[in-house]
């Protein structure tokens, strides 16, 4: 089973943390606290990956390094996902409701 780890960038805002994945344009989230932001980041990643897998899109290779000037003042957290497991779980949610 293939695990992929992407770097989530959590940018402090007035109300909490805005989250984005540089490797996955459009995969964004938000959390009032850093813990909530990490949980929301993981959920956003799962949903984004599910959409890409379901649409038969290739998942981009994860970045191993980010430019320091682009992440200054941010918290960077590696978030892992198992695409096959996510697809199976999401498909089961859809059919079991």
CNS distance restraints for C-alpha pairs under 8 A (distance, minus, plus):
assign (resid   1 and name CA) (resid  82 and name CA) 7.18 0.50 0.50
assign (resid   1 and name CA) (resid  84 and name CA) 7.36 0.50 0.50
assign (resid   2 and name CA) (resid  82 and name CA) 6.04 0.50 0.50
assign (resid   2 and name CA) (resid  83 and name CA) 7.31 0.50 0.50
assign (resid   2 and name CA) (resid  84 and name CA) 7.75 0.50 0.50
assign (resid   3 and name CA) (resid  80 and name CA) 6.57 0.50 0.50
assign (resid   3 and name CA) (resid  81 and name CA) 5.70 0.50 0.50
assign (resid   3 and name CA) (resid  82 and name CA) 4.62 0.50 0.50
assign (resid   3 and name CA) (resid  83 and name CA) 7.19 0.50 0.50
assign (resid   4 and name CA) (resid  62 and name CA) 7.41 0.50 0.50
assign (resid   4 and name CA) (resid  80 and name CA) 5.51 0.50 0.50
assign (resid   4 and name CA) (resid  81 and name CA) 5.43 0.50 0.50
assign (resid   4 and name CA) (resid  82 and name CA) 6.34 0.50 0.50
assign (resid   4 and name CA) (resid  83 and name CA) 7.72 0.50 0.50
assign (resid   5 and name CA) (resid  62 and name CA) 6.60 0.50 0.50
assign (resid   5 and name CA) (resid  78 and name CA) 6.12 0.50 0.50
assign (resid   5 and name CA) (resid  79 and name CA) 5.39 0.50 0.50
assign (resid   5 and name CA) (resid  80 and name CA) 4.05 0.50 0.50
assign (resid   5 and name CA) (resid  81 and name CA) 6.30 0.50 0.50
assign (resid   6 and name CA) (resid  21 and name CA) 7.16 0.50 0.50
assign (resid   6 and name CA) (resid  23 and name CA) 7.33 0.50 0.50
assign (resid   6 and name CA) (resid  62 and name CA) 5.31 0.50 0.50
assign (resid   6 and name CA) (resid  63 and name CA) 6.98 0.50 0.50
assign (resid   6 and name CA) (resid  78 and name CA) 5.65 0.50 0.50
assign (resid   6 and name CA) (resid  79 and name CA) 5.49 0.50 0.50
assign (resid   6 and name CA) (resid  80 and name CA) 6.34 0.50 0.50
assign (resid   7 and name CA) (resid  21 and name CA) 6.21 0.50 0.50
assign (resid   7 and name CA) (resid  22 and name CA) 7.47 0.50 0.50
assign (resid   7 and name CA) (resid  23 and name CA) 7.93 0.50 0.50
assign (resid   7 and name CA) (resid  62 and name CA) 7.49 0.50 0.50
assign (resid   7 and name CA) (resid  63 and name CA) 7.19 0.50 0.50
assign (resid   7 and name CA) (resid  76 and name CA) 6.39 0.50 0.50
assign (resid   7 and name CA) (resid  77 and name CA) 5.63 0.50 0.50
assign (resid   7 and name CA) (resid  78 and name CA) 4.49 0.50 0.50
assign (resid   7 and name CA) (resid  79 and name CA) 6.18 0.50 0.50
assign (resid   8 and name CA) (resid  19 and name CA) 6.55 0.50 0.50
assign (resid   8 and name CA) (resid  20 and name CA) 5.79 0.50 0.50
assign (resid   8 and name CA) (resid  21 and name CA) 4.87 0.50 0.50
assign (resid   8 and name CA) (resid  22 and name CA) 7.49 0.50 0.50
assign (resid   8 and name CA) (resid  41 and name CA) 6.98 0.50 0.50
assign (resid   8 and name CA) (resid  76 and name CA) 5.62 0.50 0.50
assign (resid   8 and name CA) (resid  77 and name CA) 5.19 0.50 0.50
assign (resid   8 and name CA) (resid  78 and name CA) 6.04 0.50 0.50
assign (resid   8 and name CA) (resid  79 and name CA) 6.59 0.50 0.50
assign (resid   9 and name CA) (resid  19 and name CA) 5.55 0.50 0.50
assign (resid   9 and name CA) (resid  20 and name CA) 5.41 0.50 0.50
assign (resid   9 and name CA) (resid  21 and name CA) 6.13 0.50 0.50
assign (resid   9 and name CA) (resid  22 and name CA) 7.61 0.50 0.50
assign (resid   9 and name CA) (resid  71 and name CA) 7.19 0.50 0.50
assign (resid   9 and name CA) (resid  74 and name CA) 6.44 0.50 0.50
assign (resid   9 and name CA) (resid  75 and name CA) 5.91 0.50 0.50
assign (resid   9 and name CA) (resid  76 and name CA) 4.64 0.50 0.50
assign (resid   9 and name CA) (resid  77 and name CA) 6.59 0.50 0.50
assign (resid  10 and name CA) (resid  17 and name CA) 5.60 0.50 0.50
assign (resid  10 and name CA) (resid  18 and name CA) 5.54 0.50 0.50
assign (resid  10 and name CA) (resid  19 and name CA) 4.48 0.50 0.50
assign (resid  10 and name CA) (resid  20 and name CA) 6.76 0.50 0.50
assign (resid  10 and name CA) (resid  34 and name CA) 7.89 0.50 0.50
assign (resid  10 and name CA) (resid  37 and name CA) 7.29 0.50 0.50
assign (resid  10 and name CA) (resid  74 and name CA) 5.51 0.50 0.50
assign (resid  10 and name CA) (resid  75 and name CA) 4.99 0.50 0.50
assign (resid  10 and name CA) (resid  76 and name CA) 6.12 0.50 0.50
assign (resid  10 and name CA) (resid  77 and name CA) 7.77 0.50 0.50
assign (resid  11 and name CA) (resid  17 and name CA) 5.24 0.50 0.50
assign (resid  11 and name CA) (resid  18 and name CA) 5.11 0.50 0.50
assign (resid  11 and name CA) (resid  19 and name CA) 6.27 0.50 0.50
assign (resid  11 and name CA) (resid  71 and name CA) 7.99 0.50 0.50
assign (resid  11 and name CA) (resid  73 and name CA) 7.17 0.50 0.50
assign (resid  11 and name CA) (resid  74 and name CA) 4.68 0.50 0.50
assign (resid  11 and name CA) (resid  75 and name CA) 6.55 0.50 0.50
assign (resid  12 and name CA) (resid  16 and name CA) 5.89 0.50 0.50
assign (resid  12 and name CA) (resid  17 and name CA) 4.53 0.50 0.50
assign (resid  12 and name CA) (resid  18 and name CA) 6.43 0.50 0.50
assign (resid  12 and name CA) (resid  73 and name CA) 7.58 0.50 0.50
assign (resid  12 and name CA) (resid  74 and name CA) 6.49 0.50 0.50
assign (resid  13 and name CA) (resid  17 and name CA) 5.43 0.50 0.50
assign (resid  13 and name CA) (resid  18 and name CA) 6.58 0.50 0.50
assign (resid  15 and name CA) (resid  32 and name CA) 6.10 0.50 0.50
assign (resid  16 and name CA) (resid  30 and name CA) 7.35 0.50 0.50
assign (resid  16 and name CA) (resid  31 and name CA) 5.76 0.50 0.50
assign (resid  16 and name CA) (resid  32 and name CA) 4.04 0.50 0.50
assign (resid  16 and name CA) (resid  33 and name CA) 5.58 0.50 0.50
assign (resid  16 and name CA) (resid  34 and name CA) 7.50 0.50 0.50
assign (resid  17 and name CA) (resid  30 and name CA) 5.62 0.50 0.50
assign (resid  17 and name CA) (resid  31 and name CA) 5.30 0.50 0.50
assign (resid  17 and name CA) (resid  32 and name CA) 6.12 0.50 0.50
assign (resid  17 and name CA) (resid  33 and name CA) 6.67 0.50 0.50
assign (resid  17 and name CA) (resid  34 and name CA) 6.65 0.50 0.50
assign (resid  17 and name CA) (resid  37 and name CA) 6.19 0.50 0.50
assign (resid  18 and name CA) (resid  28 and name CA) 7.57 0.50 0.50
assign (resid  18 and name CA) (resid  29 and name CA) 6.15 0.50 0.50
assign (resid  18 and name CA) (resid  30 and name CA) 4.57 0.50 0.50
assign (resid  18 and name CA) (resid  31 and name CA) 6.73 0.50 0.50
assign (resid  18 and name CA) (resid  37 and name CA) 7.49 0.50 0.50
assign (resid  19 and name CA) (resid  28 and name CA) 5.42 0.50 0.50
assign (resid  19 and name CA) (resid  29 and name CA) 4.88 0.50 0.50
assign (resid  19 and name CA) (resid  30 and name CA) 5.47 0.50 0.50
assign (resid  19 and name CA) (resid  31 and name CA) 7.82 0.50 0.50
assign (resid  19 and name CA) (resid  37 and name CA) 6.85 0.50 0.50
assign (resid  19 and name CA) (resid  41 and name CA) 6.49 0.50 0.50
assign (resid  20 and name CA) (resid  24 and name CA) 7.95 0.50 0.50
assign (resid  20 and name CA) (resid  25 and name CA) 7.92 0.50 0.50
assign (resid  20 and name CA) (resid  26 and name CA) 7.78 0.50 0.50
assign (resid  20 and name CA) (resid  27 and name CA) 5.96 0.50 0.50
assign (resid  20 and name CA) (resid  28 and name CA) 4.45 0.50 0.50
assign (resid  20 and name CA) (resid  29 and name CA) 6.49 0.50 0.50
assign (resid  20 and name CA) (resid  41 and name CA) 7.75 0.50 0.50
assign (resid  21 and name CA) (resid  25 and name CA) 6.76 0.50 0.50
assign (resid  21 and name CA) (resid  27 and name CA) 6.05 0.50 0.50
assign (resid  21 and name CA) (resid  28 and name CA) 6.82 0.50 0.50
assign (resid  23 and name CA) (resid  60 and name CA) 6.73 0.50 0.50
assign (resid  23 and name CA) (resid  61 and name CA) 7.71 0.50 0.50
assign (resid  23 and name CA) (resid  62 and name CA) 6.36 0.50 0.50
assign (resid  23 and name CA) (resid  63 and name CA) 6.74 0.50 0.50
assign (resid  24 and name CA) (resid  60 and name CA) 7.55 0.50 0.50
assign (resid  27 and name CA) (resid  44 and name CA) 6.36 0.50 0.50
assign (resid  27 and name CA) (resid  45 and name CA) 6.65 0.50 0.50
assign (resid  27 and name CA) (resid  48 and name CA) 6.17 0.50 0.50
assign (resid  28 and name CA) (resid  41 and name CA) 7.34 0.50 0.50
assign (resid  28 and name CA) (resid  44 and name CA) 6.61 0.50 0.50
assign (resid  29 and name CA) (resid  37 and name CA) 7.30 0.50 0.50
assign (resid  29 and name CA) (resid  40 and name CA) 6.13 0.50 0.50
assign (resid  29 and name CA) (resid  41 and name CA) 5.86 0.50 0.50
assign (resid  29 and name CA) (resid  44 and name CA) 6.35 0.50 0.50
assign (resid  30 and name CA) (resid  36 and name CA) 7.97 0.50 0.50
assign (resid  30 and name CA) (resid  37 and name CA) 5.53 0.50 0.50
assign (resid  30 and name CA) (resid  40 and name CA) 6.59 0.50 0.50
assign (resid  30 and name CA) (resid  41 and name CA) 7.48 0.50 0.50
assign (resid  31 and name CA) (resid  35 and name CA) 7.64 0.50 0.50
assign (resid  31 and name CA) (resid  36 and name CA) 4.85 0.50 0.50
assign (resid  31 and name CA) (resid  37 and name CA) 3.79 0.50 0.50
assign (resid  31 and name CA) (resid  38 and name CA) 7.55 0.50 0.50
assign (resid  31 and name CA) (resid  40 and name CA) 6.57 0.50 0.50
assign (resid  32 and name CA) (resid  36 and name CA) 6.30 0.50 0.50
assign (resid  32 and name CA) (resid  37 and name CA) 6.71 0.50 0.50
assign (resid  33 and name CA) (resid  37 and name CA) 6.00 0.50 0.50
assign (resid  34 and name CA) (resid  38 and name CA) 6.20 0.50 0.50
assign (resid  35 and name CA) (resid  39 and name CA) 6.39 0.50 0.50
assign (resid  36 and name CA) (resid  40 and name CA) 6.05 0.50 0.50
assign (resid  37 and name CA) (resid  41 and name CA) 5.86 0.50 0.50
assign (resid  38 and name CA) (resid  42 and name CA) 6.26 0.50 0.50
assign (resid  38 and name CA) (resid  77 and name CA) 7.75 0.50 0.50
assign (resid  39 and name CA) (resid  43 and name CA) 6.42 0.50 0.50
assign (resid  40 and name CA) (resid  44 and name CA) 6.03 0.50 0.50
assign (resid  41 and name CA) (resid  45 and name CA) 6.08 0.50 0.50
assign (resid  41 and name CA) (resid  79 and name CA) 7.72 0.50 0.50
assign (resid  42 and name CA) (resid  46 and name CA) 6.27 0.50 0.50
assign (resid  42 and name CA) (resid  79 and name CA) 6.28 0.50 0.50
assign (resid  42 and name CA) (resid  80 and name CA) 7.70 0.50 0.50
assign (resid  42 and name CA) (resid  81 and name CA) 7.95 0.50 0.50
assign (resid  43 and name CA) (resid  47 and name CA) 6.27 0.50 0.50
assign (resid  44 and name CA) (resid  48 and name CA) 6.03 0.50 0.50
assign (resid  45 and name CA) (resid  49 and name CA) 5.98 0.50 0.50
assign (resid  45 and name CA) (resid  81 and name CA) 7.43 0.50 0.50
assign (resid  46 and name CA) (resid  50 and name CA) 5.99 0.50 0.50
assign (resid  46 and name CA) (resid  81 and name CA) 6.63 0.50 0.50
assign (resid  46 and name CA) (resid  83 and name CA) 7.79 0.50 0.50
assign (resid  46 and name CA) (resid  86 and name CA) 6.33 0.50 0.50
assign (resid  47 and name CA) (resid  51 and name CA) 6.23 0.50 0.50
assign (resid  48 and name CA) (resid  52 and name CA) 6.35 0.50 0.50
assign (resid  49 and name CA) (resid  53 and name CA) 6.04 0.50 0.50
assign (resid  49 and name CA) (resid  59 and name CA) 7.47 0.50 0.50
assign (resid  49 and name CA) (resid  83 and name CA) 6.54 0.50 0.50
assign (resid  49 and name CA) (resid  86 and name CA) 7.85 0.50 0.50
assign (resid  50 and name CA) (resid  54 and name CA) 5.87 0.50 0.50
assign (resid  50 and name CA) (resid  83 and name CA) 6.95 0.50 0.50
assign (resid  50 and name CA) (resid  86 and name CA) 6.32 0.50 0.50
assign (resid  50 and name CA) (resid  87 and name CA) 5.50 0.50 0.50
assign (resid  50 and name CA) (resid  90 and name CA) 7.41 0.50 0.50
assign (resid  51 and name CA) (resid  55 and name CA) 6.08 0.50 0.50
assign (resid  52 and name CA) (resid  56 and name CA) 6.15 0.50 0.50
assign (resid  52 and name CA) (resid  57 and name CA) 5.02 0.50 0.50
assign (resid  52 and name CA) (resid  58 and name CA) 7.10 0.50 0.50
assign (resid  52 and name CA) (resid  59 and name CA) 7.01 0.50 0.50
assign (resid  53 and name CA) (resid  57 and name CA) 5.77 0.50 0.50
assign (resid  53 and name CA) (resid  58 and name CA) 7.30 0.50 0.50
assign (resid  53 and name CA) (resid  59 and name CA) 7.66 0.50 0.50
assign (resid  53 and name CA) (resid  83 and name CA) 7.37 0.50 0.50
assign (resid  53 and name CA) (resid  87 and name CA) 7.28 0.50 0.50
assign (resid  54 and name CA) (resid  87 and name CA) 7.46 0.50 0.50
assign (resid  66 and name CA) (resid  70 and name CA) 7.37 0.50 0.50
assign (resid  66 and name CA) (resid  71 and name CA) 7.32 0.50 0.50
assign (resid  67 and name CA) (resid  71 and name CA) 6.76 0.50 0.50
assign (resid  68 and name CA) (resid  72 and name CA) 5.96 0.50 0.50
assign (resid  71 and name CA) (resid  75 and name CA) 7.63 0.50 0.50
assign (resid  71 and name CA) (resid  76 and name CA) 7.69 0.50 0.50
assign (resid  81 and name CA) (resid  86 and name CA) 7.52 0.50 0.50
assign (resid  82 and name CA) (resid  86 and name CA) 6.14 0.50 0.50
assign (resid  83 and name CA) (resid  87 and name CA) 6.12 0.50 0.50
assign (resid  84 and name CA) (resid  88 and name CA) 6.25 0.50 0.50
assign (resid  85 and name CA) (resid  89 and name CA) 6.06 0.50 0.50
assign (resid  86 and name CA) (resid  90 and name CA) 6.00 0.50 0.50
assign (resid  87 and name CA) (resid  91 and name CA) 5.96 0.50 0.50
assign (resid  88 and name CA) (resid  92 and name CA) 6.15 0.50 0.50
assign (resid  89 and name CA) (resid  93 and name CA) 6.25 0.50 0.50
assign (resid  90 and name CA) (resid  94 and name CA) 6.27 0.50 0.50
assign (resid  91 and name CA) (resid  95 and name CA) 6.33 0.50 0.50
assign (resid  92 and name CA) (resid  96 and name CA) 5.86 0.50 0.50
assign (resid  93 and name CA) (resid  97 and name CA) 6.38 0.50 0.50
